[in-house]
């Protein structure tokens, strides 16, 4: 500037969307010290594209008698009309920023729906190669054979009932195997185990994500057990819910998966149970902690010690002087013995069934029925959505149609049930069987893990026991 000293405040690499910028904050401090008489900017949005921030800045200028000049826009801030025009321009600057953000978000959402890789480093186990999809240049993940072998081993290890994060990270550290040049750590391992980019996505994967409320872009028939998947954060998902699969968006990717679906799903479900296991670790009195409920009211049972030191269980609702009549007196050691015996019998019944699940997965009849079932579910959802604002005639028609579809759905479920059986893998049966054979020598934590694999809940009273099994 002519006729005076000037100082340049430049925030390279920072956006004008807010005032949280180092040099901008230095300018504010210099204004408050009385060191600034005039502020000159190239354009209004170099100060800020936020209406509130800009208004606060103008107030600061007036408070300290600082002139404001834009070299490309002519404003006289000493007059009401000049200040009004200034505010109008900053409104349009903010609108432009928000419009650009919306365009970028929409473009990202559209490309992700079509299975495009949305940038970033390739996950361990893959490298990228350029391809053209729908006439657009993008990149495709390609399996790296050496790294893929480590990925398969990682998932196979974690699929075992008693394998922990620590077991896996220690193994790879001892073998000197690095992941992207670094030792594998637990947070990275957990992230990799959750990532559907590795799964060979089939109908079981489709049904799993559907049951979690995930938005699935592709049809059920597209899940053929070949491709991996991309999981994107849904538009309406809150930041605090990013680990929740509900309303996330799942898209089949063009690359081949690495991990068979049964192993991937075993790992994913084990991860989902981690929080339950961790909460159970707070209890130290019984390895049934977190599973045992009152057979009358469903409330949790709590460990109590009598004066002689003998441990028994009491209904927490009863202890709180609420309406439950209680579960009677259940001695912890006796209940543990009975549950252990039931677990042994339950596992024995599965030893003759191992392998049937794999046979069922390969059964083309079951695959066809599952595709048809997914189609029927989709038709029912469309009809339910159409009920909003419907008149009585349409309501009557839709209700009849839904009833017909539901009847067909029940038939499909019955036919699928006849052809398949839910069973744990032979490897899991073998490991759990080994623990049950040496139960007295098994650690407290390992007993809880085995119980968590086999049992959902135990409803007990002094004269009844009802176990809801996971297997």
N, C-alpha and C positions, 0 to 999 in steps of 0.2 A: 504494500500500500504506500501511496505517496504521503510524505510529510509526517511520518511517525514510525515507531517500532511496531513490529508484528511478530506473533508467535503462531506456529502451525500445530494444530492438534489433529493427528491422523490415526484412525483406528483401522489398520489394515486387517482384513479377514473377519471383521465383525459386521453383523447385520444391523440395519437401522430399525429393526423391529422393536428394540427397547433401548434403554439408556445404560444398561449394565456393560459399559465399555471402558477400558482403562483411561484412555486419553479424554474421553468425554467427562469422566468423573474428575479428572485433573482440571479440565476447563471450569467445571462447576466450583471446585475449590478456589481457583484463581479469581473467579467472579466474586465469591464471598470475601476474599481478601482485599477486594478493591483494586485488583491489578488489571482489570479488563474494562475498556470503555466502549468497544464495539465488537460485535461478532459478525463475521462475514462467512457465508456458506455458498457453495456452488449451487446447491438446490435444496429446497425445503426438506426433502426426505433424508438428507444427510444428517440433519439433527435427530429426527425420529419420525417413524411412520405410525406412531401410536398417538391418537388424539389426546388421551389423558397425559401422556409424557410431554407432548408438545405444549399443552396448556400450562402445565407446571413450569416448563422452561420459560415461557413467555412471562409468567408471573414473577419468576426469578429475575429476568431481565429488567422488568419494571421496578422491582424492589431495589435493585442496585444501579438503576439509571444506565443500563447498558443498551446501546443501539443494536438493532438486528437488521442485517442486510442479506438478501439473496441475490447473487450476481446474475442469475438467469430469470428470476421472477421479481418484478418491481412492486414493492409494497411500501406504503407509508404507514408504519405502525403507530404514528402519532394521532391518526384519525380513526373514528369508529368504523368507517367503511373499509379502511385499509386493514384493520384488525379482523373484520368479518371476512374479507376476501382471503386473508391468511388462513383463517380457520377452515374455510371451504376447501382450500387447496390441500390442507393436511388431511381432511376427511377423505378426499379422493385418493391421496397417497396411501392411506390405510386400506381403502377399498381395493386398490390395485394389488397391494400385498396379499390381502386375504383371497382375492380372485386367483392370483398365481398359486397360492398354497392349495386352493381347491382343485385347480387344474392338475397340479403335480400329484395330489392325493388320488384323484380320479384316474389319472394315467397309471399310477402304481397299482391301484386296485384292479383296473381292467387287465393290465399285463399279468398280474399275479393270478387272476382267474383263468388265464389261458395257459398256465404252466410255465411262464417265462422265469428264468433265474433272475432274481432281483438284486444282483450285485453282491459285493462282499467276497471274502476269501472262500475258496472251495472247502467244504468240510473234510476233515481227515478221512482218508479212504477214497477220495476222488481227486481228479484234476479237471480243468475245464477245457473245452474245445469250442471254437466258434461254429455256430450253425445258423440257419435261417428258418424261422418259424412264421407261418402266415405272412411271408414276404418281409419280415422284420429281422434284422441282424441281432442275435443274442448269443448266449453261451449255454452249453449243455455239460452236465457233469458226466464224467467218464470214470469208470472204476479203475483204481490203481491196485493191481493184484496183490502186491506185497502189503500195502496198508489195509486192504480189504480183509486179508487173513487175520490181522490183529483185531479188526472190528468184529469179525465173527467170533474169535476167541473171547473177546471182551463180553459179548452178549451171552455166549454159551456159559461162561463162568458165572455171570450175574444171575442167569436163569436158575442156577442151583439154589435150593432153598436156604442154605446157610451161608452162602458167599456174601461178603460185605464189600462196600466201597474200598475199605482198607486192604482187603485181601487182593483185590485187582490192582490197585495202585502200587502195592508192594511188589507184586509179581512183575509188572512191566518195568519197575525201577530196577529190580534185581537182574532182569534180562537186558537192561541197557536200552530199552526201546523208548524212543522219544516221539512225542506227538506235536507236529509243527515245530520241532526243534526244542521242545521243553518236556520235562518230566510230567507225566499225567498226575493231576491233582483231583481231589474229590469233586469240587464244583464243575470242573470240565467234564469229568466222567459222568456225572448226573445229567448234564446238558446233552451229552452224546447219546446216553441211553434213552432220553426222552424224544430224540429227534426222529421223526418218521421218514427223513430222507434216506435212512438205511433199510427200511422194511421192504420186503417183496409183498406189496399190498394186494391182498385178496379179499374175498367177501367177509372173512372174519374181521379183518381190519376195518372194512366199511362199517360193519355192524357195531364194532367197538366204538368208533368215533361217533356214529349216529346215536348210540346210547348215551354218550357224554354231552349231547346237544351241540356238536360241532356242525357247522355249515359245510356240506360236502358238495363241491361243484360238479363232479363227474357222476354219471349213472353207476348203479351197482354193477351192471354188466361189464363195465370197464375195468373193474378190479380183478384182474386175471392172475395175480401172483407174480407179475414180472417187474413192474415199475415201482420206484420209490415215490415219496410224496413230499410236497411242501406244505408246511403249516404256517399260515399267516395270521397276524393279529386282526381280529374283526374290527370293523369300523366303530362299533358301539362298545367295544370291550374297554373297561376301565383299567388304568395302569396297574392298580392293585390286584387285578384279576388275571394277569397275564399267564399265570400257571394253570388257570382253569380252562379246560377245553371248550366250555360252553361258549357259543357264538364265535369261536375261532373259525378260520376258513381253511379247509383241507382241499388240496388240488393234486391230482396225479401229475407227476413230473415225467419228462421224456426219458430220463435216465433209468438204468436198471438198478433194482434194489440189491442189497448185499445179504441181509439177514432174513431167514425164513420167518413167515408171519407168526407161527406158533411160538418161536423163541422170543421174537420182539414183543409180542403181547404178554408173554409170561413176565418179561422184564418190566414192561410198562405197568402192569397190574401190581407187581411187587413194589415199584416206586410209589404208586398211589397208596399202598398200605403202610408206607414208611411212617407217616404222621401218626397213624394209629399205634404202630409199634412203639414209637418214641414216647407217646403219652402213657402207654402201658409201663414203660421203664420207670416211671415215677413210683410205681408200687413195687415193694420188695417182699411182700408176705406170701404171695402165691403166683405161680406161673399162669394161672387162669385170669389174672387181672385184665380188666377191659372186656372180657367175654361174658362173665357171669352176671345174670340178671335175675331179678325176683320173678318167680313163676306166676305170681298173682298180678303184679302191676307193671312189670317190665323195667322198673328202676334198677340201678346198679346195686350189687351186693358189696358190702364193706367188711373188711377184716376186723374182728374184735378179739381181744384176749381176755379170758376170764381170770380170776385171781390165781388159779393154779398154773396159769401160763398157756393153757390150751387155746388154740385158735379156732374161731368159728365165724360164720358169715351172717350178717344181718342186713335187712332191706333198708336202704338209705331213706326211702320215703317214710317207712315206719319210724325210723330214728328221728326224723324231723317232725314227728307227731302229726303226720298227715293221715290220709284215709285208708292206706293199705293195712290189711290184717297181718301182714308180714309173711315171711317164708318159713317160719318155724326155725328151729336151731339146726343149722347145717355145719358140721365140723369140716374144716377146710381139708384136712388130710384125707378124710373119708371120701369127700367129693373128688379130690384129685385122683384117688385110686380108681373110682368108678369111671371118671372121664378117660383116664389112661386106658382102661380095659376096653371102653367103647372105641377109642381111637385105633387100638390094635385090631379089633374086629372090623372096623370100617375099612382100614387099609388092606386087610386080607381080602375083602370082597373086591377090591380094585386090582389085585394082582392078576386076576384072570381077565381083566378088561383092558390092560395096557396094550397100546398099539391100535386099538379100535378107532381112536380119534383120528389117527393118521389115515387109516383106511377110509374113514368117513370123509376127510378132506379131499381125498382123491376120487370120491364117488361122484360121477357126473350128474347123477340124479339129484343128489343133495345140492350141488352147485346150481342146477337149473331151478330147483325149488326155492333156494335162497334169493336168486335174482327175481323170481316171480313174487316172492314175499316182499322184497324191497319195492317193487312196482306197485303192489297193492297198498302198502303203507303210504306211498307217495300220493296215490289217488285219494285215499282217505283224508290225508292232510289238506289236499286241494279242496275237497268238499267241505271240510270243517271251516277253512278260510272263507268259503263262499257264503257261509251262514250269516256273516255280519251284514245287517241291514236287510235281510231277506224277508219277504212277505210270508204269510201262512201257507200259501200253496207251494211256494218253493221250499219252505222248511219241511213240509210233509214229504215232498219228493226226495229231498236230500237225505232226510232221516232214513227213508226206505233204502236208498242206495247205499248209505253207510252201513246199514244193517246187513245188506247183501255182501258187501266187501268184507265186513268183519267176519261173517260166517265163512267166507272163502279163506280169510287169513287164518282162522282157527283150524281149518282143514289142512292148510299148508304146514302149520306148526306141528300138527299131530303127525303128518307124514314124515316131516324132518326128524321128529323125535323117535320115530320107529327105525329110522335108518342110521342114527348116530347116538352116541352116548358121551356125555361130558366126563372126561377122566384126566387125571394128572399124568404126566409123561412117565415112561418106564424109569428114567433116571431119577426123577423126583420120588417115585415109589421106592426105589432102591435106597436112596439116601434117608428118607424118613423112616423106612423099615429098620435101617441100621441104628438110627437114634432110638427108636422104640425098643429094640432088642437090648440096648444098653442104657435104658432110661435112668437108672439110679446114678450113673456116672456122667450123665449129660448136664452141662452147665445150665444155670437158671435162665440166662438170656436165650440159649439155644432151645430150651423147652418152650419158651414163649414164641419163638419164631416158628417152631413146628406146629404149635397150637394155632397160630395165626394163619398158617398155610391150609390147615384142615378145617377150622371151625369159624363160623360167623358169630353165633351167639350160643350161650348155654342158659336156658331158663330153668331155674331150680327152686324147689321147695323141699321141705324135710321128707316128703313122701313121693316126689315126682321129679323127673329129669327129662328135658326135651332139648336135644342138640340140633342146631341148624348147621348143616355141613356145607363147606365150600366145594367139596369134591363129590 
